[in-house]
């Protein structure tokens, strides 16, 4: 790691721990960052706000040594640094807590954290590491058994392991990338309390988020990016929600529409009977559930993460064979249909969209992953790339995917744009049932409302949607009927217009 001392710069200050000066970064076909300046002060919580593809995560990956900037300078503690790797960033006390914790399931908490400490002499044995971690757990109120295998932890517990890793490495800058997407309200509050306590101790926190209300609630200052450029840095208590919307999008917020949910037909499209599905550990994840999905409706299933949502979705998508029960679509047994017919009946947008794309392939090829053998994309064994390219161009525009053209690799898209790519592909195939899991988790406010309109349009044209989401507001906004999943059990509560919010919340924690 190169260190270049400097003496005079008008942006240098004893109160500034990080300054990123004129940072630019391009990927093939995408200008991710364009001369961005970013200042982080000691002991502050600084929000990094912007819509999908604005460049938030790219900027922080440069600070963490994951990406190398094309141009620009990074100063830490008023000294110019060249950060070429995550280890360089660790040595400077800069650590990112990833959106999805990067832990090894088959190892214990203590073993996972120890993997990051090989090069730190004070923690050369397990007993010293254990003692220090127990001290940190007591200090910050983390209830964790360090000998627990990570596979048995909830998402919030996994996140705390990542935080412990940052703390034991004595991080002075902790970057949180969309940290609350899988947390309950109480877990969010606990995380916010940790951030404030850490900031009061003199650590600096960067919160990458697209959630305006979160940035307004938690941060001291906010930097807004749009299309790879810095729009402004503002003091949080001096800015309004509407002003942030204008800065993020250059427009007013799109009003959310709420549908009455009273037009549902009485024709059953999907009939799930006594369904039992196992998880990857061979344990029962879906517990003898039965329910129906009607034609032309959006059935929303609410629930806290880890209650069988993934296994339910995969079973209905034809990807995880149940050990008991039946899934009937138009009275056809899903698991007696050929793979081709299943694809025609069911579209699936998984929670982790990286499972649904090939990152090293361009957008246009990802668009036809399930359609290579279909006309007009291929005929007599020959692929019509021009038609594929033209159709992908239309989808990029229709679904507002941030990419210069269809030849851009999928891996160069932000998480939110990958989400829109998969949704565009699945809807374009006109399935009878569309299964979407947390469809707007990585999306900003306006992009989320676009997705909601797309789902409603699909519903209004006769399709059926199974919406599985951990965001109760999303369920209430989009669904026609509402159900809840808890510990593998499902209870359908009825029309959204008749929803009892208190009852839904009770059911989400087991009060069936």
N, C-alpha and C positions, 0 to 999 in steps of 0.2 A: 504494500500500500504506500504510494508516494505521498509525501507531505511537503507542501510548498508554503513557506511562511510569507506573509504579506504585512505591510505596515499601515497603509491608509486605504480605506474604502468608505464611501459615504454611507453604506448600509451596515457597517460593522458596529456592534454594540455589545456591551457586557451582558445585556439581557437577552441576546439572541443566541440560541444554541445551534440552529441550522439556518443557513441561507442558501437557496438554490437560485442561481443567476443565469437568466437567458437559456434555459434548458430547452433543447429541441430533440425530437426523436421521431423517426419515420420507420414504418414497416412497408413492405411492398404494396403499393396502392393506397396507403393510409398515412396521413400526416398526423401522428398521435399527439405530439406536443410542438408548439410553435413559440419559441422565445418566452418561456414561462418563468416568472419569478415567484418564489415562495419563501416566506419568513416564518420561523417557529421560535417563539419566545420561551424562556425558562418558566416552568410551572404553569403553563397554560394548557387548556384543552382547545385544540384548533380543528375546526371542521373543514373538511375538503369536500365541497359540494359540487354536483354537476349531473347532468343527465347521462344516460348510457353512452359510452364512447367519447365522453368529454376529455378523458386523459387522466383521471384521478389515480387509478391504480398504476398506470404506466409511470407517472411522476414518482410515486412512492417506491415502485420497483427499482427505479434508478437510484433513489436514496439508499435502498437496501442492497445494492450491488447485483441485483438480478438482471437488470438491463444496463447497458453502457450508453450514455447519451451520445447523439451525433455531434452536439456542440453544447457549450455551457459549462458552468463551474459550480462546485458544491463546497460550501464552507461549513465547518463544524467547529464551534468554539473559536470563531474568528480566524481559523486557519484553513487554507485551501486544501482540500483532500481529493485524491483520486480513488474512488471506491470501485474496485474491479470485481468484488465477490461478496457474498453474504458474510464471509468471515471478516473481511475488512470492515463491514458495517458493524458486526458484533464487537470488534475491537474498539470501535468508536462509541459503543453503547446504544446502537440503533437496531431495533428488532421489530419485526412485523408479526402480529398475531393474525394469521390467515383467516379468511372467511370460513374455510373448511379446515379444521385442525389436521395437521399433517403428522399423524402418530401411527405407530405400528400396533395393530390390534392385539396381536398375540403376546406382546410384552406388557409388563406392569408399568404403572405410572413412574416409579423410580427408575426403571430400566430405560424408558423412553427419554426421560430428562437427562439421565447419565450419558446418553449418546451425544448430547450437545456439549458435554463438559470435559471431553478428553484432553483438551488443550489448556485447561485451567488448573493450575497446580494446587490451589487450596482445596479443591474438591477431588482429590485423587483416589478416594475410597468411598464405598457406599455408605458407611456409617456417618461420615462427615456430610455427605450430600443429604442423607435422610434427616439428620439433625437440623440442617439449615432449612430444608423444605418444611419441616414441621414448625419451625419458628415462623416462617412466612405464612403458613396456613393459619396459625393462631393470630398473627398480626392482622391479616386481611379477612378473617372469618370464613376461610375455605374449608368445608367439611369433606375431606378426602382421605381414603385409606390408600397410602402410597403403594401398597402391595397388591392393589386391585388390578386385574388385567383390563387394559383399555377397552377391549371389546364389550365390556359390561358397563361402560360409562354412558351417561346421557350426553347429548350435545353440549349442554352448558358445563358439565363436568369436564369434558374434553377441552373446552375452551379455557377453563381454569388451569388445566395442565399446561396449556400453551402460555398462559399468563405467568404461571410459576416458573416456567423455563426462562421467560424474559427477566423475571425478578432475580432469579439466582445468577443470571448473567450480568446483573447489576445494570440493566438497561436504564439509560437516562432519557431516551426517546422511544416510546412504544407506539407503534402504528396499528390501529385496528381497522381492518378492511371489512366493511359491512357486517359488523359483529352481532347484530341483533336479529338477523333474518330468521333464525331458528329458535329464538328465545320466547318464553312466556313473558307476560307483563311483569311478574315479580322478579324473574331472572334478569330482565332488562334493567329494572331499578337497582338490582344488586350490582350489575356491571357499571352503571352510571356512578354509583356510590364509590366503587373501586377507583374509577377514573378520577373522581374529584379528590379522593384521598391521596392517590399517587401524585396528582398535580400539586396538592398542598405540600407534599414532601419535597417538591422541587423537580420532579420528573416532568417531562413534556409529553403530551398525548396528542396524536393525530387521529382524528376520526373520519375515515372515508365513508361517506354515506350519500344516498340520493333522497333520503327522507328529510323533508324540510322541518317537520315537527320535531324530529330527533335532534337535528342541528340546533334548532332554536332552544330546545330544552336543556341541552348538555354543555354546549361550547361557550368559550369566551370570545373567540373570533372565528370568522368563517372566510375561507377563500373560495370563490366561485370560478369554475372552469366551464367554458363552452367551446365545443369544436376544437379542442386542443389549445385554446388560448385562455389566459387569465382575464377574467372580466373585472374582478375587484376583490379586495380584502376589506371586510367590514367588522365592526364591533357588534357582537350578537345582540346586545340589549338596545342597540340603536337602529335595528332594521326590522321591518315587518315581514310577515309571511308573503304578502302580495309583491313586495319589492324583491324578495328572493326569487319568486316565480319569474318575474320579468327578467332578472339577471340570468337565471338558469336557461330560460327558454326563449327570451326575447318576445314574450307574448303573455297574455293572461292565461290563468289556469283553465283547462277544459272542465266544465262542470260535470260532476259524476251523475249518471242517470241511474235511477232505481226503477226496476220493473216490478209490476204488481204480482206477477207469478200466478195469474188467475186464468190463463188461457191454455193450461196443460191439457193435452188430449187424454182420452181414456184408453189409447192403444199402447200396449206394452211393447217396448223394443227389446229390453234386456230383462231377463228373469234370473236372478241369482238364488239358488236353492241350497241351503245347508252347507255353505262353503267353508272348508277348512284348508288353510294354507300354512306351510312351515317356512321359517326363516332360514338363513344360511347356516345356522347352528343346529338345525333340526328341531327347533322349538316351535310350538304352535303360535303363529303370529295373527292369523285370522281364525276366529273361534265360532264355527258353525253359524255363519250369518246368512240371512235371507233378506232380499229387498228387490225392488223393481225400479227400472228406469223407463219412463214413458217417452214416446216420440215427441220431439219438439220441446224438450224441457232441459233446464240446467239443474241437475241435482248436485247440491253442494254438501260435501262431507267435511265437517270441521273436526279438529283434534290437535292435541299437542304432539310434537314429533316423537316417533318411536312407538306408536301404538298400533302398528300394523298397516300403516298407509302404503308404504312401498310394496309390501307383499300383496296387498289387495289390488293395487294398480297393475302390478306385473301379471297377476293371475287373470285379470280382466283383459289385459292386452295380449294374452296368449303366450307369455314369456316364462311363467312359473306355474307348473302344473299342480293343481290342487290335489291333496291326498283324499279329499272327500267332497261330495257335492257336485253341482252342475252349474254351468253358465250357459244360458240359452239366449241366443240373439236371433230374433225372428223365428223362434222355435228350433233353430239349428244349435246343436251342441258344439260350442266353440272348439273343444278339443278333439272333435271328430272331423273338423274342417281341415282342408289342406292349408299350408302356410300362405299360399297366394290368396285364398278366400278369406283367411283371417285378416290379412292386410287390407282387403277391400272392405271388410266390415268395421275394423277398429283402427283408429289413429291414436297415437300415443306420444305425449310430450312429457318425458320423465322429469323428476326433480333435478337430477344432475344431467343437464343437457349434453355434457361432454360424453355421456354414454350413448348419445344418439347421433353423433357426428364423427367424422374422421378429420382430425385437426390438420393433418398434413395434406388434405385435398382441398381444392378450391370450392367456392360456394356453389358453382353450377353443378359440380359432380355430387356434392352432398345433397343437393336438391333432388337428384334422381337415384339416390342409393337404393330405394325400393321400387324403382320404375325402369331399370335398365332394359327389361324385356317387354316394355309396353310401347305400343305406337302412341304418338308419333315420335317418341324419343329413340326408337330403334325399329328396324325393319329388315327381315331376312338376315339377322345376325349382325347388321351394321348399325353403329350408333350415329345418330344425327346430332352432332355437337352444336351445329348452328342453331337448331331449334331449341336445344337444351339451354344454350347461352341466352337466347332471346327470351325464353320463359323465365329464366332466373333473373334477368334484368327487370322484367315486369314485377316479379315478386319482391325484389329489393325496393322498388319504388312503392308498391302497395303496402308493404309491411314496415316501411321506414327503417330499413336496415342500413346502418352507417358503413358503407363500403363504396369505394370509387367505381368498382365494376365486379362482375361475377367471377373474375379470375383470382380475386383476393383469397388467400388461404383462410379456411375457417378458423384456424388457430390464431389468426391475427385480429379476430373480432373480440370485442368485450363480451363479458358473460351475458349481459342483457341482449346484445345483438345475436349471440348464439341462440338464445331463447327464442327470439323472433324468427330466426332462420328455421329452427325445427318446427315451430308452430306453422309457419308458411308452408313448409313441405307437407305436413300432415293434413292441413285443411285443404290444400290444393288437390289432394287425392280423393276428396269428397267421401269420407267414410260415413257410415251410419251412426257410429258412436265415436266421440272424441274424448279421450281421457287426458286430463291435464292436471299435473301435480305442482302446486305452488307456482302458477304460471307467471306471476309478476314479481317473484321474490327479488330478482336482480334488477328490476326496472324502476325508472323514475316515475313521477306522478303522471306526466302526460303520456308516456309510453304505456303505463299500466292502463290508463283509460282507453287507449287505442286497442289494447288487447281485449278489454272488456267489450268494446263495440264489435270486435271481430267475433268473439264467442257468441254474442247475442245475435249477430247476423247469421252465423252458422245455425243457431237454434231456430231463428225465424224462418229459415229456408228449409226446415224440416229435420235437421240433424239433432242428435241428443248429445249432451255434454255431461260427463262426470267430472266435477271440479273437486279435487282433494286439496285442501289448503289449511295451513296452520294460522292463517291471518283471518280472524273472525270478521273483521270489517270487509274483507274481500268476499267472504261467503255471503254476508248480508247484502252487499252491493250487487252481486251478480246472480245469485241463485234464484230459482223459482221455488224449489223445495229444499229443505235443510235437514241434514242428518248429522250425527256425531259418532266418531269412532273412539273407543277407549279400551285399551288392553285387548284389542282384537275383536271387540264386540261393537255392533253398529245398531244405533237406534235412529230411525227416521222420524223426525218430529212433526213434519207437515209443511204446509205452505209458508213461504217467507213472510207473507202478510200476517200470519198468525203466530210468528216467532216470539217466544218469551226469552229475552236475552239472559235473564237470570237462570232459566232452566238450561239453556245451551251451555252457559259457563259451568253449571253444576255437573252436567253430563260430561263435559270435557275433562273433569277430574274424577269421574267414576260414579256420579250421582244419578245413575239410570233409574 
